[in-house]
Amino acid sequence: MPPTAATPQQQPESRPTGRPTPATDSTPALETAGSGTEPDTPTLTTQSIPTPDVTSTEPTVAELARLAARSAGTRLTPAAVRLGDVVPVPEQVLPAPGHDFTLPPDAAIRATPDPAVRGVAERLAHLLRPATGYPLPVVDTAHTEPAGGISVVLRDDPTLGPEGYRLDVTPAGVRISAAAPAGLHHGSQTLRQLLPAAIEHGTPVDASWTMPGGSIIDRPRFGYRGAMLDVARHFFGVDDVLRVIDHLVRYKLNHLHLHLTDDQGWRIAVDAWPRLTTVGGTTAVGGGPGGWYTKADYRRIVAYAAERHITVVPEIDLPGHTNAALTAYPELAPDGATPPPYTGTDVGFSYLDPANQRTYDFVADVLGEIAALTPGPWLHVGGDEAFKVKGAAYTGFVERVQRIVAGLGKTVVGWHQLAPAAHTEGRVLQWWGTDAADPVTAQAVRRGARLILSPGDHAYLDMKYAPDTPIGHDWAGLIDVRRAYDWDPATHVADVPAEAALGVEAPLWTESVSSLAEIELMLLPRLPALAELGWSTRASHDWAAFRERLAGHGPRWTAAGITYHRSPEVPWPTDEPTTPHIPAQTGVSTPTT
């Protein structure tokens, strides 16, 4: 079925609390620079058209070599990248002036003979081949020396932890070493940033591929560093999600939280309850056609993320935000009546009947199937804005759901509204408040809960940058880049000790976001700011230095065809375009079963 344009709906009534009401601004038609980060992916994915293999469009090594040989014009001499220009800022940077390394055309990538290490090396080669035009063969070797190219090697160094790495640039080559493959993966992203911005081009560029000499020793501050994509309000196909994963990879984030269900749509197939998608998955905000992921689609997302050392955190929002589920299965509603499909953006009106045993059969079936598809340890059960399920009815429901999750061998995650319920081992609360004085959450922490920090007034990426931002909301205030950067996850919530902070997550709700380019506009440049909070030491926190480092990423995003907001707070290079453009939304075709 051809794409169908989404139609706007009348403005919803305003809300004093909860998630945002769409802005009244009209969204102008925009255009992007074309193909982007690894891999080249179309903006639109539907269930009615088979999703292509994301690596299928990569030129062959021979094609790259021929293109490089045919490239004309003067060799580019790009502005030098300094060793400390990396985002997030590394823990230790030890420059060695005069010891730069220029990647030669016959370079190879040498890897420890281990499948996971070779995977890191292959993905690094995949990143570097298009712009360099170099073959960059990957060679298994037990030797750690780069031999005029790049080496990616495991080393026995427990001080680096599971995600830390060391990167050494010498005239003889570049060596990335780590105690585990995840560290090598993060080191490869640092190497990427040490090359000129032209490395992000999808076709050969005649340039000098020089990296500054010295060493970087680096490891993360927090173990949990993530972003959330709401695919329920507007549906985004598999390729769009993979593109978002690529953005997370750039900045060493390691969790992707997918908000899979809400009033406007149910986006994941459940065999035991098939009408969740065939009925509940066909709508979206504004009357769009909706869509959903088959189990094969979801497995593809999970596998793509896992290869890049990102854990998928699926969310099934309960007991509220369930109108799509109730439309499909009205026996779960308190009155047993079938509610009409909902395409607005109000919250708090829908809920599963907490007194009905059938509700818990439903929850067990759904979470059981999602758990079986998800290798990561987390199951997110929502729990927010269930305004009509109060007191003991709410806490009793949450406690039963927590036991179901524990029985599946998973750790429960929920929005901080879960706090009053009894604690279960390992429970994680995702805090999205705007008032740091939260005694209920602090008490839950004292009972053993840990926190993922997502304060609405600092980390919510659906907030506008400024009053004239064409999309987004302002219920939590305007969030410019500095506001996204200037807070501390370890001390943000009053009376919560630093050790209770598991990490940071940047949510992007999509009531007003309906295309991939709009996702990118809201992510960038704030996502790197939040990534630095999650990765870098607090002692390195420096807004003036960060904005200078961030400025160098504008040309990288432009070269990769990525839409971003040209924030006036950041001293972007003067030859960068001055106005971001967003393509008009073309819609998503209705899926087939």
Disulfide bonds with the S-S distance in Angstrom:
none
